[in-house]
């Protein structure tokens, strides 16, 4: 599956956005407008203007919709959720070559809010996976104490953990220790 630079940026943004959702009521990664501004800066989201509490609430609603896409059991459910997001964002595809990047497509209208920008660009990035029959690549970490979202871009669709160095390694070490304990037992 060919993934262009702008699609990869949108995938990174949507995964990070979904992973800001609170696991506990006090751990929201988008706790305030300043954290939203940090998110916008980190992902180089252009042309969003001055951010407000209204933007924060709208982005949180979009985040919840994206979480539903990662939880979808089948392509039809994912497609319906993506269609709703993209339609509500007032999608207006445009070719652009800003900030030193070659030509690429923005799906949001000029002057769109940050929530509409994310809904349109990230929604379309996820749509490409559904269209390609690859919706199962939109996953949640299989570690029992982690439910972080990720996009499995491995060649054989075998990635199981959000990060093999943390979640994957921790589970492999625990399994190894359990086997050693049982063998010594």
MDAnalysis code that builds the backbone (N, CA, C; Angstrom):
import MDAnalysis as mda
import numpy as np

u = mda.Universe.empty(555, n_residues=185, atom_resindex=np.repeat(np.arange(185), 3), trajectory=True)
u.add_TopologyAttr("name", ["N", "CA", "C"] * 185)
u.add_TopologyAttr("resid", np.arange(1, 186))
u.add_TopologyAttr("resname", ["UNK", "UNK", "UNK", "UNK", "UNK", "UNK", "UNK", "UNK", "UNK", "UNK", "UNK", "UNK", "UNK", "UNK", "UNK", "UNK", "UNK", "UNK", "UNK", "UNK", "UNK", "UNK", "UNK", "UNK", "UNK", "UNK", "UNK", "UNK", "UNK", "UNK", "UNK", "UNK", "UNK", "UNK", "UNK", "UNK", "UNK", "UNK", "UNK", "UNK", "UNK", "UNK", "UNK", "UNK", "UNK", "UNK", "UNK", "UNK", "UNK", "UNK", "UNK", "UNK", "UNK", "UNK", "UNK", "UNK", "UNK", "UNK", "UNK", "UNK", "UNK", "UNK", "UNK", "UNK", "UNK", "UNK", "UNK", "UNK", "UNK", "UNK", "UNK", "UNK", "UNK", "UNK", "UNK", "UNK", "UNK", "UNK", "UNK", "UNK", "UNK", "UNK", "UNK", "UNK", "UNK", "UNK", "UNK", "UNK", "UNK", "UNK", "UNK", "UNK", "UNK", "UNK", "UNK", "UNK", "UNK", "UNK", "UNK", "UNK", "UNK", "UNK", "UNK", "UNK", "UNK", "UNK", "UNK", "UNK", "UNK", "UNK", "UNK", "UNK", "UNK", "UNK", "UNK", "UNK", "UNK", "UNK", "UNK", "UNK", "UNK", "UNK", "UNK", "UNK", "UNK", "UNK", "UNK", "UNK", "UNK", "UNK", "UNK", "UNK", "UNK", "UNK", "UNK", "UNK", "UNK", "UNK", "UNK", "UNK", "UNK", "UNK", "UNK", "UNK", "UNK", "UNK", "UNK", "UNK", "UNK", "UNK", "UNK", "UNK", "UNK", "UNK", "UNK", "UNK", "UNK", "UNK", "UNK", "UNK", "UNK", "UNK", "UNK", "UNK", "UNK", "UNK", "UNK", "UNK", "UNK", "UNK", "UNK", "UNK", "UNK", "UNK", "UNK", "UNK", "UNK", "UNK", "UNK", "UNK", "UNK", "UNK", "UNK", "UNK", "UNK"])
u.atoms.positions = np.array([
    [0.852, -1.178, 0.000],
    [0.000, 0.000, 0.000],
    [0.894, 1.236, 0.000],
    [0.721, 2.093, -0.972],
    [1.490, 3.325, -1.094],
    [0.901, 4.381, -0.161],
    [1.737, 4.916, 0.696],
    [1.295, 5.955, 1.623],
    [2.129, 7.191, 1.356],
    [1.471, 8.252, 0.913],
    [2.169, 9.490, 0.617],
    [2.551, 10.208, 1.905],
    [3.428, 11.210, 1.761],
    [3.890, 11.963, 2.922],
    [2.735, 12.587, 3.702],
    [1.813, 13.233, 3.002],
    [0.713, 13.903, 3.700],
    [-0.238, 12.904, 4.348],
    [-0.421, 11.742, 3.729],
    [-1.251, 10.707, 4.348],
    [-0.567, 10.189, 5.602],
    [0.747, 9.992, 5.541],
    [1.487, 9.527, 6.722],
    [1.392, 10.550, 7.854],
    [1.502, 11.817, 7.525],
    [1.367, 12.871, 8.545],
    [-0.024, 12.837, 9.169],
    [-1.048, 12.649, 8.341],
    [-2.419, 12.574, 8.849],
    [-2.612, 11.341, 9.724],
    [-2.018, 10.210, 9.331],
    [-2.110, 8.995, 10.153],
    [-1.435, 9.207, 11.504],
    [-0.249, 9.823, 11.492],
    [0.445, 10.102, 12.754],
    [-0.405, 11.010, 13.634],
    [-1.021, 12.006, 13.028],
    [-1.852, 12.948, 13.791],
    [-3.076, 12.247, 14.382],
    [-3.761, 11.419, 13.592],
    [-4.969, 10.780, 14.108],
    [-4.634, 9.780, 15.209],
    [-3.539, 9.051, 15.074],
    [-3.139, 8.118, 16.120],
    [-2.802, 8.887, 17.401],
    [-2.016, 9.946, 17.271],
    [-1.694, 10.752, 18.449],
    [-2.947, 11.373, 19.057],
    [-3.863, 11.828, 18.206],
    [-5.101, 12.419, 18.703],
    [-5.910, 11.397, 19.497],
    [-6.119, 10.221, 18.926],
    [-6.882, 9.170, 19.614],
    [-6.196, 8.812, 20.935],
    [-4.877, 8.800, 20.935],
    [-4.143, 8.413, 22.145],
    [-4.090, 9.511, 23.204],
    [-4.647, 10.698, 22.911],
    [-4.757, 11.722, 23.952],
    [-5.991, 11.497, 24.820],
    [-6.887, 10.604, 24.393],
    [-8.122, 10.367, 25.160],
    [-7.767, 9.852, 26.547],
    [-8.485, 10.327, 27.539],
    [-8.152, 9.944, 28.915],
    [-8.474, 8.488, 29.209],
    [-7.504, 7.815, 29.848],
    [-7.773, 6.467, 30.336],
    [-8.439, 6.563, 31.699],
    [-8.147, 7.631, 32.380],
    [-8.790, 7.971, 33.649],
    [-9.267, 9.407, 33.499],
    [-10.248, 9.822, 34.282],
    [-10.780, 11.181, 34.111],
    [-9.729, 12.294, 34.231],
    [-8.613, 12.032, 34.857],
    [-7.610, 13.086, 35.075],
    [-6.450, 13.052, 34.092],
    [-6.488, 12.185, 33.090],
    [-5.318, 12.029, 32.215],
    [-5.562, 12.460, 30.775],
    [-6.420, 13.399, 30.541],
    [-6.711, 13.836, 29.182],
    [-5.491, 14.528, 28.586],
    [-5.005, 14.021, 27.460],
    [-3.871, 14.618, 26.777],
    [-4.207, 15.943, 26.114],
    [-5.490, 16.248, 26.029],
    [-5.947, 17.549, 25.540],
    [-6.713, 18.215, 26.684],
    [-6.009, 18.479, 27.754],
    [-6.631, 19.006, 28.965],
    [-7.047, 20.468, 28.836],
    [-6.362, 21.210, 27.968],
    [-6.636, 22.640, 27.857],
    [-6.213, 23.142, 26.481],
    [-6.466, 24.414, 26.229],
    [-6.143, 25.002, 24.930],
    [-4.635, 24.951, 24.673],
    [-3.827, 25.111, 25.711],
    [-2.365, 25.052, 25.546],
    [-1.928, 23.670, 25.051],
    [-2.528, 22.606, 25.565],
    [-2.160, 21.258, 25.089],
    [-2.635, 21.045, 23.656],
    [-3.769, 21.638, 23.283],
    [-4.213, 21.578, 21.885],
    [-3.228, 22.332, 20.998],
    [-2.763, 23.485, 21.451],
    [-1.779, 24.259, 20.686],
    [-0.488, 23.462, 20.511],
    [-0.071, 22.748, 21.551],
    [1.119, 21.892, 21.442],
    [0.902, 20.793, 20.409],
    [-0.273, 20.190, 20.412],
    [-0.613, 19.149, 19.442],
    [-0.554, 19.710, 18.024],
    [-1.142, 20.880, 17.818],
    [-1.159, 21.534, 16.506],
    [0.272, 21.827, 16.046],
    [1.094, 22.316, 16.949],
    [2.495, 22.616, 16.623],
    [3.269, 21.336, 16.291],
    [3.116, 20.313, 17.125],
    [3.823, 19.047, 16.914],
    [3.510, 18.446, 15.542],
    [2.263, 18.549, 15.138],
    [1.843, 17.935, 13.873],
    [1.835, 18.921, 12.708],
    [2.370, 20.108, 12.947],
    [2.499, 21.132, 11.910],
    [1.187, 21.324, 11.147],
    [0.102, 21.429, 11.898],
    [-1.209, 21.651, 11.303],
    [-1.289, 23.123, 10.940],
    [-1.453, 23.385, 9.662],
    [-1.367, 24.758, 9.171],
    [-2.718, 25.450, 9.118],
    [-2.668, 26.775, 9.167],
    [-3.819, 27.626, 8.892],
    [-5.013, 27.357, 9.798],
    [-4.776, 27.273, 11.128],
    [-5.892, 27.034, 12.043],
    [-6.236, 28.264, 12.876],
    [-5.435, 29.315, 12.818],
    [-5.752, 30.539, 13.542],
    [-5.557, 30.402, 15.040],
    [-6.151, 31.335, 15.770],
    [-6.055, 31.353, 17.230],
    [-7.007, 30.302, 17.795],
    [-6.494, 29.452, 18.663],
    [-7.290, 28.363, 19.229],
    [-8.069, 28.846, 20.452],
    [-9.225, 28.227, 20.670],
    [-10.101, 28.628, 21.771],
    [-10.666, 27.394, 22.481],
    [-11.415, 27.639, 23.533],
    [-12.114, 26.555, 24.243],
    [-13.096, 25.852, 23.300],
    [-13.697, 26.610, 22.411],
    [-14.616, 26.031, 21.420],
    [-13.865, 25.018, 20.538],
    [-12.658, 25.391, 20.094],
    [-11.843, 24.475, 19.286],
    [-11.499, 23.224, 20.081],
    [-11.138, 23.405, 21.339],
    [-10.787, 22.267, 22.190],
    [-11.959, 21.300, 22.307],
    [-13.140, 21.808, 22.569],
    [-14.323, 20.940, 22.680],
    [-14.618, 20.234, 21.354],
    [-14.487, 20.958, 20.250],
    [-14.755, 20.363, 18.933],
    [-13.734, 19.274, 18.606],
    [-12.466, 19.502, 18.919],
    [-11.435, 18.492, 18.654],
    [-11.659, 17.266, 19.527],
    [-12.067, 17.454, 20.759],
    [-12.375, 16.297, 21.620],
    [-13.515, 15.469, 21.030],
    [-14.534, 16.130, 20.477],
    [-15.644, 15.392, 19.842],
    [-15.146, 14.609, 18.623],
    [-14.286, 15.236, 17.820],
    [-13.707, 14.550, 16.655],
    [-12.856, 13.374, 17.126],
    [-12.097, 13.575, 18.185],
    [-11.272, 12.492, 18.750],
    [-12.138, 11.292, 19.114],
    [-13.271, 11.543, 19.750],
    [-14.162, 10.443, 20.124],
    [-14.675, 9.700, 18.892],
    [-14.945, 10.429, 17.825],
    [-15.405, 9.793, 16.584],
    [-14.292, 8.925, 15.985],
    [-13.051, 9.452, 15.995],
    [-11.928, 8.666, 15.499],
    [-11.708, 7.413, 16.345],
    [-11.896, 7.518, 17.640],
    [-11.764, 6.334, 18.506],
    [-12.743, 5.254, 18.067],
    [-13.935, 5.671, 17.676],
    [-14.925, 4.713, 17.180],
    [-14.472, 4.008, 15.924],
    [-13.743, 4.698, 15.070],
    [-13.232, 4.078, 13.842],
    [-12.205, 3.006, 14.183],
    [-11.323, 3.285, 15.139],
    [-10.330, 2.288, 15.550],
    [-10.987, 1.098, 16.252],
    [-12.161, 1.305, 16.816],
    [-12.872, 0.225, 17.499],
    [-13.828, -0.524, 16.576],
    [-14.026, -0.029, 15.365],
    [-14.993, -0.638, 14.446],
    [-14.633, -2.087, 14.143],
    [-15.649, -2.939, 14.179],
    [-15.434, -4.373, 13.941],
    [-15.369, -4.750, 12.471],
    [-15.860, -3.868, 11.611],
    [-15.907, -4.223, 10.192],
    [-15.781, -2.964, 9.342],
    [-15.412, -3.131, 8.069],
    [-15.238, -1.979, 7.179],
    [-16.500, -1.138, 6.991],
    [-17.665, -1.759, 6.984],
    [-18.907, -1.010, 6.784],
    [-19.129, -0.023, 7.932],
    [-18.867, -0.451, 9.153],
    [-19.007, 0.430, 10.315],
    [-17.978, 1.546, 10.254],
    [-16.735, 1.194, 9.949],
    [-15.676, 2.202, 9.835],
    [-16.012, 3.206, 8.741],
    [-16.491, 2.719, 7.603],
    [-16.824, 3.603, 6.479],
    [-17.942, 4.577, 6.861],
    [-18.948, 4.099, 7.554],
    [-20.050, 4.975, 7.962],
    [-19.541, 6.082, 8.884],
    [-18.686, 5.729, 9.822],
    [-18.131, 6.730, 10.746],
    [-17.248, 7.736, 10.011],
    [-16.433, 7.245, 9.100],
    [-15.564, 8.131, 8.319],
    [-16.408, 9.060, 7.455],
    [-17.422, 8.512, 6.795],
    [-18.296, 9.337, 5.947],
    [-18.949, 10.463, 6.739],
    [-19.419, 10.156, 7.943],
    [-20.043, 11.183, 8.791],
    [-19.044, 12.276, 9.151],
    [-17.841, 11.882, 9.537],
    [-16.810, 12.852, 9.922],
    [-16.438, 13.764, 8.760],
    [-16.146, 13.153, 7.634],
    [-15.685, 13.912, 6.478],
    [-16.793, 14.827, 5.949],
    [-18.033, 14.347, 5.926],
    [-19.145, 15.169, 5.451],
    [-19.377, 16.362, 6.381],
    [-19.311, 16.123, 7.678],
    [-19.535, 17.204, 8.648],
    [-18.441, 18.261, 8.574],
    [-17.257, 17.873, 8.106],
    [-16.132, 18.810, 8.019],
    [-16.229, 19.721, 6.796],
    [-17.173, 19.449, 5.918],
    [-17.299, 20.280, 4.717],
    [-16.081, 20.134, 3.825],
    [-15.767, 18.920, 3.481],
    [-14.576, 18.601, 2.712],
    [-14.519, 19.367, 1.395],
    [-13.357, 19.965, 1.142],
    [-13.104, 20.704, -0.091],
    [-11.698, 20.355, -0.572],
    [-11.530, 19.275, -1.333],
    [-10.183, 18.883, -1.757],
    [-9.496, 19.980, -2.573],
    [-8.216, 20.221, -2.248],
    [-7.416, 21.212, -2.965],
    [-5.979, 20.730, -3.067],
    [-5.386, 20.955, -4.227],
    [-3.956, 20.685, -4.385],
    [-3.171, 21.861, -3.806],
    [-2.094, 21.556, -3.102],
    [-1.266, 22.596, -2.495],
    [0.190, 22.141, -2.444],
    [1.104, 23.100, -2.379],
    [2.535, 22.782, -2.284],
    [3.213, 23.719, -1.276],
    [2.619, 23.869, -0.128],
    [3.094, 24.815, 0.874],
    [4.274, 24.286, 1.694],
    [4.949, 25.191, 2.366],
    [5.992, 24.887, 3.353],
    [7.079, 23.938, 2.861],
    [7.423, 24.016, 1.585],
    [8.507, 23.201, 1.056],
    [8.128, 21.782, 0.691],
    [6.853, 21.421, 0.810],
    [6.418, 20.080, 0.432],
    [5.928, 20.102, -1.009],
    [6.158, 18.992, -1.716],
    [5.660, 18.880, -3.082],
    [4.132, 18.886, -3.071],
    [3.558, 18.811, -4.253],
    [2.112, 18.836, -4.386],
    [1.466, 17.707, -3.591],
    [0.431, 18.060, -2.886],
    [-0.358, 17.096, -2.136],
    [-1.778, 17.647, -1.998],
    [-2.676, 16.821, -1.482],
    [-4.078, 17.209, -1.369],
    [-4.422, 17.531, 0.081],
    [-5.037, 18.686, 0.281],
    [-5.685, 19.005, 1.545],
    [-7.171, 18.798, 1.315],
    [-7.831, 18.200, 2.269],
    [-9.256, 17.912, 2.115],
    [-10.140, 18.909, 2.836],
    [-9.540, 19.800, 3.615],
    [-10.327, 20.775, 4.361],
    [-10.425, 22.087, 3.595],
    [-11.473, 22.819, 3.864],
    [-11.689, 24.111, 3.208],
    [-10.721, 25.147, 3.782],
    [-10.315, 26.122, 2.984],
    [-9.465, 27.191, 3.515],
    [-10.144, 27.872, 4.704],
    [-9.376, 28.121, 5.754],
    [-9.918, 28.754, 6.948],
    [-10.723, 27.826, 7.830],
    [-10.678, 26.516, 7.576],
    [-11.427, 25.555, 8.387],
    [-10.906, 25.552, 9.821],
    [-11.775, 25.193, 10.742],
    [-11.366, 25.059, 12.140],
    [-10.402, 23.887, 12.261],
    [-9.682, 23.843, 13.358],
    [-8.745, 22.736, 13.570],
    [-9.495, 21.405, 13.625],
    [-10.689, 21.390, 14.185],
    [-11.473, 20.149, 14.249],
    [-11.871, 19.689, 12.853],
    [-12.322, 20.622, 12.014],
    [-12.687, 20.256, 10.643],
    [-11.464, 19.845, 9.839],
    [-10.347, 20.518, 10.079],
    [-9.092, 20.173, 9.413],
    [-8.727, 18.714, 9.740],
    [-8.750, 18.362, 11.023],
    [-8.416, 16.995, 11.434],
    [-9.434, 15.994, 10.905],
    [-10.714, 16.333, 11.004],
    [-11.757, 15.411, 10.535],
    [-11.596, 15.114, 9.058],
    [-11.321, 16.146, 8.264],
    [-11.218, 15.956, 6.815],
    [-9.935, 15.225, 6.431],
    [-8.773, 15.757, 6.824],
    [-7.504, 15.145, 6.405],
    [-7.293, 13.769, 7.024],
    [-7.522, 13.646, 8.308],
    [-7.317, 12.356, 8.969],
    [-8.399, 11.359, 8.561],
    [-9.628, 11.850, 8.391],
    [-10.696, 10.968, 7.927],
    [-10.392, 10.382, 6.564],
    [-9.872, 11.208, 5.670],
    [-9.522, 10.710, 4.334],
    [-8.347, 9.732, 4.400],
    [-7.385, 9.989, 5.275],
    [-6.259, 9.053, 5.423],
    [-6.775, 7.683, 5.869],
    [-7.706, 7.668, 6.800],
    [-8.288, 6.399, 7.244],
    [-9.167, 5.786, 6.159],
    [-9.823, 6.634, 5.381],
    [-10.664, 6.137, 4.284],
    [-9.845, 5.333, 3.278],
    [-8.618, 5.767, 3.022],
    [-7.763, 5.040, 2.077],
    [-7.552, 3.600, 2.535],
    [-7.468, 3.377, 3.843],
    [-7.282, 2.019, 4.363],
    [-8.540, 1.179, 4.157],
    [-9.695, 1.765, 4.366],
    [-10.943, 1.027, 4.147],
    [-11.093, 0.699, 2.666],
    [-10.830, 1.659, 1.793],
    [-10.943, 1.452, 0.351],
    [-9.992, 0.351, -0.113],
    [-8.800, 0.300, 0.464],
    [-7.804, -0.699, 0.076],
    [-8.052, -2.065, 0.722],
    [-9.129, -2.185, 1.501],
    [-9.408, -3.457, 2.180],
    [-8.452, -3.709, 3.326],
    [-7.925, -2.653, 3.912],
    [-6.910, -2.779, 4.957],
    [-7.381, -2.202, 6.303],
    [-8.680, -2.145, 6.538],
    [-9.218, -1.562, 7.761],
    [-8.683, -2.251, 9.007],
    [-8.341, -3.534, 8.908],
    [-7.833, -4.262, 10.078],
    [-6.470, -3.748, 10.538],
    [-5.837, -2.911, 9.738],
    [-4.552, -2.311, 10.143],
    [-4.746, -1.188, 11.162],
    [-5.967, -0.727, 11.338],
    [-6.276, 0.295, 12.343],
    [-6.545, -0.457, 13.638],
    [-5.580, -0.451, 14.531],
    [-5.611, -1.356, 15.680],
    [-5.443, -0.655, 17.012],
    [-5.678, -1.465, 18.043],
    [-5.387, -1.094, 19.426],
    [-4.340, -2.073, 19.953],
    [-3.470, -1.568, 20.805],
    [-2.405, -2.394, 21.392],
    [-3.016, -3.596, 22.104],
    [-2.391, -4.752, 21.951],
    [-2.887, -5.973, 22.573],
    [-2.352, -6.203, 23.974],
    [-1.479, -5.340, 24.460],
    [-1.003, -5.463, 25.838],
    [-2.193, -5.259, 26.773],
    [-2.340, -6.105, 27.793],
    [-3.526, -6.028, 28.655],
    [-3.703, -4.679, 29.363],
    [-2.611, -3.991, 29.638],
    [-2.702, -2.723, 30.365],
    [-2.550, -1.509, 29.449],
    [-2.693, -1.726, 28.147],
    [-2.534, -0.638, 27.183],
    [-3.565, -0.805, 26.076],
    [-4.231, 0.273, 25.715],
    [-5.200, 0.224, 24.618],
    [-4.915, 1.319, 23.607],
    [-3.640, 1.720, 23.514],
    [-3.274, 2.796, 22.586],
    [-3.543, 2.375, 21.148],
    [-3.949, 3.346, 20.347],
    [-4.211, 3.115, 18.928],
    [-2.896, 3.145, 18.155],
    [-2.863, 2.433, 17.034],
    [-1.753, 2.514, 16.096],
    [-2.225, 2.011, 14.743],
    [-1.462, 2.334, 13.716],
    [-1.723, 1.826, 12.377],
    [-0.621, 0.830, 12.071],
    [-1.007, -0.408, 11.809],
    [-0.039, -1.460, 11.514],
    [0.423, -1.322, 10.066],
    [1.619, -0.807, 9.899],
    [2.182, -0.647, 8.559],
    [3.210, -1.741, 8.245],
    [3.233, -2.792, 9.075],
    [4.166, -3.885, 8.802],
    [3.758, -4.602, 7.522],
    [4.722, -5.166, 6.868],
    [4.479, -5.819, 5.589],
    [3.468, -6.952, 5.699],
    [3.560, -7.734, 6.776],
    [2.688, -8.904, 6.903],
    [1.531, -8.707, 7.892],
    [1.251, -7.463, 8.246],
    [0.122, -7.134, 9.128],
    [0.213, -7.851, 10.472],
    [1.411, -7.962, 11.021],
    [1.600, -8.763, 12.232],
    [1.857, -7.954, 13.500],
    [1.869, -6.652, 13.401],
    [2.161, -5.840, 14.579],
    [1.025, -5.971, 15.586],
    [1.393, -6.194, 16.849],
    [0.390, -6.406, 17.885],
    [0.416, -5.337, 18.976],
    [1.518, -4.621, 19.069],
    [1.687, -3.679, 20.164],
    [1.954, -2.274, 19.629],
    [1.543, -1.275, 20.396],
    [1.756, 0.115, 19.976],
    [3.247, 0.416, 19.873],
    [4.041, -0.209, 20.723],
    [5.487, -0.011, 20.706],
    [6.157, -1.298, 21.156],
    [6.937, -1.895, 20.295],
    [7.570, -3.177, 20.635],
    [8.608, -3.030, 21.732],
    [9.173, -1.826, 21.893],
    [10.182, -1.628, 22.927],
    [9.577, -1.489, 24.314],
    [8.327, -1.119, 24.404],
    [7.708, -0.990, 25.721],
    [6.705, -2.111, 25.937],
    [5.534, -1.997, 25.347],
    [4.490, -3.000, 25.562],
    [4.926, -4.396, 25.120],
    [5.446, -4.512, 23.919],
    [5.857, -5.822, 23.409],
    [6.968, -6.434, 24.233],
    [7.990, -5.655, 24.534],
    [9.118, -6.167, 25.312],
    [8.679, -6.551, 26.721],
    [7.849, -5.740, 27.353],
    [7.380, -6.031, 28.708],
    [6.639, -7.368, 28.750],
    [5.792, -7.643, 27.764],
    [5.053, -8.909, 27.738],
    [5.966, -10.095, 27.426],
    [6.934, -9.892, 26.536],
    [7.873, -10.976, 26.230],
    [8.739, -11.314, 27.437],
    [9.189, -10.328, 28.181],
    [9.992, -10.571, 29.382],
    [9.149, -11.286, 30.433],
    [7.904, -10.865, 30.608],
    [7.030, -11.523, 31.579],
    [6.789, -12.983, 31.207],
    [6.587, -13.266, 29.931],
    [6.383, -14.651, 29.481],
    [7.649, -15.474, 29.693],
    [8.796, -14.893, 29.409],
    [10.070, -15.583, 29.602],
    [10.258, -15.929, 31.081],
    [10.008, -14.974, 31.966],
    [10.154, -15.218, 33.403],
    [9.183, -16.274, 33.886],
    [7.969, -16.264, 33.359],
    [6.974, -17.280, 33.760],
    [7.437, -18.657, 33.305],
    [7.996, -18.771, 32.109],
    [8.499, -20.068, 31.632],
    [9.667, -20.557, 32.480],
    [10.567, -19.664, 32.818],
    [11.723, -20.036, 33.662],
    [11.264, -20.477, 35.044],
    [10.307, -19.766, 35.611],
    [9.786, -20.107, 36.931],
    [9.116, -21.465, 36.901],
    [8.361, -21.724, 35.838],
    [7.675, -23.015, 35.701],
    [8.702, -24.140, 35.513],
    [9.742, -23.912, 34.730],
    [10.771, -24.931, 34.491],
    [11.551, -25.220, 35.755],
    [11.765, -24.192, 36.577],
    [12.520, -24.376, 37.828],
    [11.651, -24.978, 38.918],
    [10.364, -24.822, 38.744],
    [9.366, -25.126, 39.715],
    [9.166, -26.417, 40.265],
])
